[in-house]
Amino acid sequence: MVIETSSDFFTNWISANFGITATAAILIFSIIMIWTVIWKAIALWKSARKNHLAWFIIFLIINTVGILEILYIYVFSKMNMKGKPKTFPKRKRR
Protein backbone atom coordinates (compact mmCIF):
# COMPACT_ATOMS: atom_id res chain seq x y z
CA MET A 1 0.00 0.00 0.00
CA VAL A 2 1.48 3.30 -1.11
CA ILE A 3 0.37 6.46 0.63
CA GLU A 4 0.31 9.46 -1.68
CA THR A 5 1.58 12.73 -0.22
CA SER A 6 -0.25 16.00 -0.85
CA SER A 7 2.43 17.20 -3.30
CA ASP A 8 2.17 13.95 -5.27
CA PHE A 9 -1.61 14.27 -5.28
CA PHE A 10 -1.36 17.87 -6.56
CA THR A 11 1.14 16.90 -9.27
CA ASN A 12 -0.98 13.96 -10.42
CA TRP A 13 -4.19 16.01 -10.33
CA ILE A 14 -2.67 18.85 -12.40
CA SER A 15 -1.21 16.40 -14.93
CA ALA A 16 -4.45 14.44 -15.26
CA ASN A 17 -6.81 17.41 -15.53
CA PHE A 18 -4.78 19.99 -17.43
CA GLY A 19 -2.11 17.99 -19.22
CA ILE A 20 0.75 20.11 -17.86
CA THR A 21 3.40 19.54 -15.27
CA ALA A 22 3.19 21.02 -11.78
CA THR A 23 6.13 23.28 -12.61
CA ALA A 24 4.29 24.70 -15.62
CA ALA A 25 1.16 25.21 -13.50
CA ILE A 26 3.15 27.10 -10.87
CA LEU A 27 4.78 29.25 -13.56
CA ILE A 28 1.40 30.08 -15.15
CA PHE A 29 -0.12 30.83 -11.73
CA SER A 30 2.83 33.09 -10.86
CA ILE A 31 2.51 35.06 -14.11
CA ILE A 32 -1.23 35.54 -13.54
CA MET A 33 -0.61 36.71 -9.97
CA ILE A 34 2.05 39.24 -11.03
CA TRP A 35 -0.27 40.52 -13.80
CA THR A 36 -3.13 40.90 -11.29
CA VAL A 37 -1.06 42.63 -8.63
CA ILE A 38 0.33 45.20 -11.08
CA TRP A 39 -3.10 46.18 -12.46
CA LYS A 40 -4.69 46.12 -9.01
CA ALA A 41 -1.99 48.42 -7.62
CA ILE A 42 -2.41 50.91 -10.46
CA ALA A 43 -6.22 50.91 -10.14
CA LEU A 44 -6.10 51.25 -6.34
CA TRP A 45 -3.66 54.14 -6.60
CA LYS A 46 -5.73 55.90 -9.27
CA SER A 47 -9.04 55.43 -7.42
CA ALA A 48 -7.51 56.71 -4.18
CA ARG A 49 -6.09 59.80 -5.91
CA LYS A 50 -9.52 60.56 -7.41
CA ASN A 51 -11.32 59.93 -4.08
CA HIS A 52 -13.42 57.11 -5.56
CA LEU A 53 -14.00 55.22 -2.31
CA ALA A 54 -16.53 52.78 -3.80
CA TRP A 55 -14.11 51.75 -6.57
CA PHE A 56 -11.28 51.41 -4.05
CA ILE A 57 -13.34 49.03 -1.90
CA ILE A 58 -14.45 47.03 -4.95
CA PHE A 59 -10.83 46.57 -6.05
CA LEU A 60 -9.86 45.39 -2.56
CA ILE A 61 -12.65 42.81 -2.36
CA ILE A 62 -13.18 41.53 -5.91
CA ASN A 63 -10.46 39.77 -7.88
CA THR A 64 -11.09 39.71 -11.63
CA VAL A 65 -7.53 38.97 -12.81
CA GLY A 66 -7.07 42.60 -13.79
CA ILE A 67 -10.11 42.91 -16.07
CA LEU A 68 -12.13 45.27 -13.85
CA GLU A 69 -8.99 47.21 -12.99
CA ILE A 70 -8.11 47.76 -16.65
CA LEU A 71 -11.66 48.88 -17.41
CA TYR A 72 -11.53 51.36 -14.52
CA ILE A 73 -8.18 52.78 -15.59
CA TYR A 74 -9.09 53.25 -19.25
CA VAL A 75 -12.87 53.84 -19.12
CA PHE A 76 -14.46 54.65 -15.78
CA SER A 77 -11.77 56.90 -14.32
CA LYS A 78 -12.11 59.21 -17.33
CA MET A 79 -15.83 59.73 -16.66
CA ASN A 80 -17.48 62.00 -14.15
CA MET A 81 -20.05 60.55 -11.77
CA LYS A 82 -22.89 61.03 -14.29
CA GLY A 83 -21.26 58.72 -16.85
CA LYS A 84 -20.17 61.44 -19.26
CA PRO A 85 -16.55 61.91 -20.29
CA LYS A 86 -14.78 64.66 -18.39
CA THR A 87 -14.11 67.77 -20.36
CA PHE A 88 -11.57 70.31 -19.29
CA PRO A 89 -11.91 74.01 -20.09
CA LYS A 90 -9.44 75.35 -22.57
CA ARG A 91 -6.74 77.52 -21.09
CA LYS A 92 -6.58 81.09 -22.20
CA ARG A 93 -3.41 82.02 -23.99
CA ARG A 94 -1.53 84.99 -22.65
Contacts in CASP RR format, 6 or more apart in sequence:
PFRMAT RR
TARGET T0000
AUTHOR 0000-0000-0000
METHOD contacts of the structure
MODEL  1
MVIETSSDFFTNWISANFGITATAAILIFSIIMIWTVIWKAIALWKSARK
NHLAWFIIFLIINTVGILEILYIYVFSKMNMKGKPKTFPKRKRR
4 12 0 8 1.000
7 22 0 8 1.000
10 22 0 8 1.000
11 21 0 8 1.000
11 22 0 8 1.000
14 20 0 8 1.000
14 21 0 8 1.000
14 22 0 8 1.000
14 25 0 8 1.000
15 21 0 8 1.000
15 22 0 8 1.000
18 25 0 8 1.000
20 28 0 8 1.000
32 65 0 8 1.000
35 65 0 8 1.000
35 66 0 8 1.000
36 63 0 8 1.000
36 65 0 8 1.000
36 66 0 8 1.000
39 66 0 8 1.000
39 69 0 8 1.000
39 70 0 8 1.000
39 73 0 8 1.000
40 59 0 8 1.000
40 63 0 8 1.000
40 66 0 8 1.000
40 69 0 8 1.000
42 69 0 8 1.000
42 73 0 8 1.000
43 55 0 8 1.000
43 59 0 8 1.000
43 66 0 8 1.000
43 68 0 8 1.000
43 69 0 8 1.000
43 70 0 8 1.000
43 72 0 8 1.000
43 73 0 8 1.000
44 56 0 8 1.000
44 59 0 8 1.000
44 60 0 8 1.000
46 72 0 8 1.000
46 73 0 8 1.000
46 77 0 8 1.000
47 55 0 8 1.000
47 56 0 8 1.000
47 59 0 8 1.000
47 72 0 8 1.000
47 77 0 8 1.000
48 56 0 8 1.000
50 77 0 8 1.000
52 77 0 8 1.000
55 72 0 8 1.000
55 76 0 8 1.000
58 68 0 8 1.000
59 68 0 8 1.000
59 69 0 8 1.000
59 72 0 8 1.000
62 68 0 8 1.000
78 85 0 8 1.000
78 86 0 8 1.000
79 85 0 8 1.000
79 86 0 8 1.000
80 86 0 8 1.000
END
